[in-house]
Amino acid sequence: NSEYDVFFKMSLQELMNVEVEGSTKTSLSKLNVPASVTIFTQDDIRKLGVSTLEELKNYVPGFQSRRSANNSLTNFTAVRGHSSGGAARDTLVLLDGQRLNSDLDGGIGYHAPAFALENIKKIEFIRGTGSALYGSNAFSAVINITTIDDKNIADVRVGIDSIKATALISQNVDELQYSAFIKALKDNGETYNNPVNTTPNNTTKT
């Protein structure tokens, strides 16, 4: 049994007491937190079968995410109907309190979408402006990510056209805590029919 199975046995009143940290930088119950927040735990992520932040965002009310037609490395993110383009400069992503937004353009369109979820303890999607608390980039939303730092986990998954292996190592040495996460993924991609393509068999492989 997962340590988070207890949530499924809670009443609505008890669920409102689940702690939220990202919207105020302090631990508050979901009932009292002054923001619209969606929370995913590691167990939630496993049950959804998603492996990247980009995939998870489409399960969040008010969030829409899609790949750019002009650049397959860029992902558009819209929050509550507002989008700032491929860079997604209006959404702030925090990893254990550290900003992940690009120093070059301020956005999350290139590197954050592929962010791995296998070592995540909890993700808070906070809809609405958080600029007064976090400063720039938090105009539309804040994604607050907390990683697992107290477990050693190894996992291998094999599919028809893919194989994935992950390893999480955490260790306490004196007063210092070390945590390392490694992920290896081999995927054959997908094949699409493309009527304007001139490659053999009229297909495009991704």
C-alpha positions in Angstrom: 0.0 0.0 0.0 1.1 3.5 -0.8 1.6 6.1 2.0 -0.9 8.2 0.1 -3.7 5.7 0.0 -5.0 7.3 3.1 -6.3 10.2 1.0 -8.8 8.0 -0.8 -10.3 7.1 2.6 -10.7 10.7 3.7 -14.0 12.6 3.8 -14.3 16.0 2.0 -13.8 17.7 5.3 -10.6 15.8 5.9 -9.3 16.5 2.4 -9.7 20.2 3.0 -7.1 19.9 5.7 -4.4 18.6 3.3 -1.4 21.0 3.6 -0.5 23.3 0.7 2.8 25.2 0.7 3.4 27.0 -2.6 0.8 29.6 -2.5 2.0 31.3 0.7 5.4 29.7 1.3 3.9 28.3 4.5 2.0 25.2 5.3 -1.8 25.8 5.2 -4.7 23.5 4.8 -6.4 23.4 1.3 -9.5 24.8 3.0 -7.7 27.9 4.2 -5.2 28.5 1.4 -6.0 31.7 -0.5 -5.6 30.3 -4.0 -7.0 27.8 -6.5 -4.6 24.8 -6.2 -4.4 21.3 -7.7 -2.1 18.8 -6.0 -0.5 15.6 -7.4 1.4 13.1 -5.3 3.8 10.5 -6.7 1.1 7.9 -6.3 -1.3 10.1 -8.4 1.3 10.5 -11.1 1.9 6.7 -11.3 -1.8 6.0 -11.6 -2.2 8.5 -14.4 0.7 6.9 -16.3 2.4 10.1 -17.2 6.2 10.6 -17.2 6.8 14.3 -18.0 5.5 17.6 -16.7 4.1 18.4 -20.1 1.8 15.4 -20.0 0.7 16.1 -16.4 -0.3 19.7 -17.1 -3.2 18.5 -19.3 -4.8 16.8 -16.3 -4.9 20.1 -14.4 -8.2 22.2 -14.6 -7.5 25.5 -16.3 -4.2 24.3 -17.9 -3.7 23.5 -21.6 -0.5 22.4 -23.1 0.5 21.5 -26.7 3.5 21.1 -28.9 4.4 24.0 -31.2 3.8 23.4 -34.9 6.8 25.5 -35.9 9.3 24.0 -33.4 8.8 20.5 -32.0 11.1 21.3 -29.0 8.7 24.1 -27.8 5.5 23.5 -25.9 2.8 26.1 -25.5 1.2 26.5 -22.1 -2.1 28.3 -21.5 -3.5 29.0 -18.0 -7.2 30.0 -17.7 -7.3 30.8 -21.4 -4.2 33.1 -21.4 -1.0 32.1 -23.3 2.2 34.1 -23.8 3.4 31.9 -26.6 5.9 29.1 -26.8 8.2 30.5 -24.1 5.3 30.5 -21.5 6.9 33.4 -19.7 3.8 34.0 -17.5 4.2 30.7 -15.6 6.8 30.2 -12.9 8.2 26.7 -12.2 9.9 26.0 -8.9 11.9 22.9 -8.0 12.5 22.6 -4.3 12.3 26.4 -4.1 14.6 27.1 -7.0 13.5 28.7 -10.2 13.5 26.6 -13.4 12.5 29.4 -15.8 15.1 30.1 -18.5 17.5 33.0 -17.9 17.5 33.6 -21.6 13.9 34.3 -22.3 12.2 33.8 -18.9 10.1 31.0 -20.2 9.5 27.3 -19.6 8.8 26.3 -23.2 12.0 24.4 -23.9 13.3 22.5 -20.9 10.5 22.3 -18.3 8.0 20.3 -20.5 10.4 17.2 -20.5 11.0 17.4 -16.8 10.9 13.9 -15.3 8.3 13.0 -12.7 9.7 9.7 -11.3 11.4 11.4 -8.3 8.6 13.8 -7.4 7.0 13.8 -4.0 4.4 16.4 -4.7 3.5 19.0 -7.4 1.2 22.0 -6.6 -0.4 23.8 -9.6 -1.4 27.2 -8.3 -3.7 29.0 -10.7 -3.8 32.8 -10.6 -1.1 35.5 -10.2 1.6 34.9 -7.7 3.9 37.8 -8.6 3.5 39.6 -5.3 5.0 36.6 -3.6 7.4 35.2 -6.2 8.2 38.2 -8.5 8.6 37.8 -12.3 7.0 35.0 -14.4 4.3 34.2 -11.8 1.7 36.2 -13.7 -0.7 33.4 -14.6 0.4 30.5 -12.4 3.1 28.9 -10.2 4.0 25.2 -10.5 5.7 24.2 -7.2 7.6 20.9 -7.4 8.9 19.0 -4.4 11.3 16.1 -5.0 11.8 12.9 -3.0 14.9 13.2 -0.8 14.6 10.5 1.7 14.3 7.2 -0.3 16.4 4.9 -2.5 14.3 3.7 -5.5 15.1 1.8 -8.7 12.6 1.1 -11.4 12.6 -0.4 -14.9 9.7 -0.4 -17.3 9.5 -2.1 -20.7 7.0 -1.5 -23.4 6.4 -2.6 -27.0 8.6 0.1 -28.5 10.3 1.6 -25.4 12.3 0.9 -22.3 12.8 3.2 -19.3 15.1 2.9 -16.2 15.2 5.3 -13.3 17.3 5.4 -10.1 17.0 7.7 -7.0 19.7 7.7 -4.4 19.5 9.7 -1.2 22.0 9.7 1.7 22.7 11.7 4.8 26.3 12.4 5.7 26.9 14.2 8.9 24.7 17.4 8.5 24.6 17.2 4.7 22.0 15.5 2.6 22.8 14.2 -0.9 20.2 13.2 -3.5 20.8 12.0 -7.1 18.3 11.0 -9.8 19.1 9.3 -13.1 16.7 8.5 -15.9 17.4 6.6 -19.1 14.8 6.3 -21.9 14.9 4.6 -25.3 11.8 5.1 -27.4 11.2 4.2 -31.1 8.8 7.1 -31.4 5.6 7.1 -33.5 5.0 6.9 -37.2 2.5 9.3 -38.9 1.0 9.2 -42.4 2.0 12.4 -44.2 0.4 12.9 -47.6 2.9 15.7 -48.6 6.0 13.8 -47.4 8.3 12.4 -50.1 10.2 10.0 -47.9 9.9 6.2 -48.6 6.5 4.7 -47.7 5.1 8.2 -47.3 5.7 8.2 -43.5 7.4 10.4 -41.0 9.0 8.9 -37.9 9.4 11.0 -34.7 
